[in-house]
Amino acid sequence: MLARAKQSLAGGDSSTMRVLPYHLPLVADRGEGCRLWDIDGREYIDMNMAYGPLLLGHRPKAVIESVTRQISDRGSQLGFPTEITTRVAEKVKKLYPSIELLRFANSGTEAIASAVRLARTVTGRRKLILFEGNYHGWSEAVFHKYHAPVESLPERGYGPAIPGTTGMGDMDAVVVRWNNLEVFHRALEEHGDSIAAVVLEPVMGNAGLLPPREDFLPGLREATQANGSMLIFDEVITGCRVAPGGAQELYGVYPDITVVSKAIGGGYPISAFGASRELMDVIVNGPLFHGGVFSGNAVVMSAAEAVLDTLIAHGDSVYAHLNAVTDRLCDGIESIFARLGVPAFTQHVGAVASLFLTDGQVDALHEYRDVRRHCRFDRFIELQHAAQSRGVYFHPNQFEPMFPSVAHRPEDIDEALNRIEDAARCALT
Ligand SMILES: Cc1ncc(COP(=O)(O)O)c(C=O)c1O
């Protein structure tokens, strides 16, 4: 099937992340709950969950019913303002009080691109501060070489952004070490007057899961306020996943501009960027254009409404469950590798978890450079292949975290752990 796909789809699929050269082939047929089946009928416990959006699992009943109702009774796309779009915006605002006005878009990339334009418009400045290992989609302003080899990273801790792909123009951005306030302050001192925005994943999820140090987010908040630049939280991964109101709720640090996406759509293509009424006025009455034929379309809105209703009505039990199964997964993984004598450990925040295979005893990883230096990417791929063959799927790139969902029951986690243990014994010992 992949060979056939390659005759029509460049590389075999529509995202390079799904057809990397070291992927063991898997063509998916269907999913249900926390399980996935391939076209040969093999079953997997899915720890990837489509890279995070499936917070309620594959094919959650509430989402199916809401979408079905919308498309059969009203329509998928009406081309006018609709009540459902307003209702969903109100529900997003309920969870994210830092947002007074928002716009919906279709992907994280799009919403981040608009958030950056918003910051540039309101500050009248152009330059961005980005962080090593952070990914914000592939748009022109922010797609830097976020997984650069460690030897190529500037010794002083920050330097000009290198475009992440061919075909891009020069970037107007400085890339700074993640989780290091001292280096950040130096970069801000050098470039402060021209910085429109500091853009970050408040919990890093694209270099494995790296929590912010205690002083990091408050330090960025204070410095950007003093400097008159916008603080943009890319909550594409963390939104509704580390807490209903994302990392900003979890850490009590509120950005100027927020982007949310994956989990709020329950598997449908949604994103939103939002800010105070005052900032968003440049869209309402001012010069900043934002559009999109499919932005806020009713199919996606109906899926998001089902997710948000669930989180608003049952938040306590949903997050207690997510935290409990993620703890169970991480504790289980750590005891497996301790038993086998293989250096490894886990980090997690809410329902985002990373397993790191290291080159020796490491107790914590704080930044991209640490992961690059200490982690065994080759061994991780071997482990992943063995796990996939035994019916557990997580991404073969150690930088990609696992995403437990509401559909993962403790017994599913235990079954996954048994399969991972067998895989680790076979591949790594
Ligand atoms: C933190 C973060 N921001 C932005 C994006 C881009 O989102 P999309 O792939 O929907 O354009 C991603 C994608 O994984 C992401 O992880």
PDBQT file of the ligand as one rigid body, heavy atoms in Angstrom, charges set to zero:
ROOT
HETATM    1  C1  LIG A 501       4.020  23.183  19.520  1.00  0.00    +0.000 C 
HETATM    2  C2  LIG A 501       3.539  23.123  18.111  1.00  0.00    +0.000 A 
HETATM    3  N1  LIG A 501       3.232  24.258  17.470  1.00  0.00    +0.000 NA
HETATM    4  C3  LIG A 501       2.787  24.268  16.207  1.00  0.00    +0.000 A 
HETATM    5  C4  LIG A 501       2.631  23.096  15.507  1.00  0.00    +0.000 A 
HETATM    6  C5  LIG A 501       2.143  23.114  14.095  1.00  0.00    +0.000 C 
HETATM    7  O1  LIG A 501       0.854  22.649  14.038  1.00  0.00    +0.000 OA
HETATM    8  P1  LIG A 501       0.253  22.082  12.634  1.00  0.00    +0.000 P 
HETATM    9  O2  LIG A 501       1.022  20.851  12.332  1.00  0.00    +0.000 OA
HETATM   10  O3  LIG A 501      -1.179  21.826  12.964  1.00  0.00    +0.000 OA
HETATM   11  O4  LIG A 501       0.422  23.138  11.634  1.00  0.00    +0.000 OA
HETATM   12  C6  LIG A 501       2.928  21.878  16.131  1.00  0.00    +0.000 A 
HETATM   13  C7  LIG A 501       2.745  20.604  15.410  1.00  0.00    +0.000 C 
HETATM   14  O5  LIG A 501       2.991  19.542  15.876  1.00  0.00    +0.000 OA
HETATM   15  C8  LIG A 501       3.404  21.887  17.461  1.00  0.00    +0.000 A 
HETATM   16  O6  LIG A 501       3.746  20.763  18.094  1.00  0.00    +0.000 OA
ENDROOT
TORSDOF 0
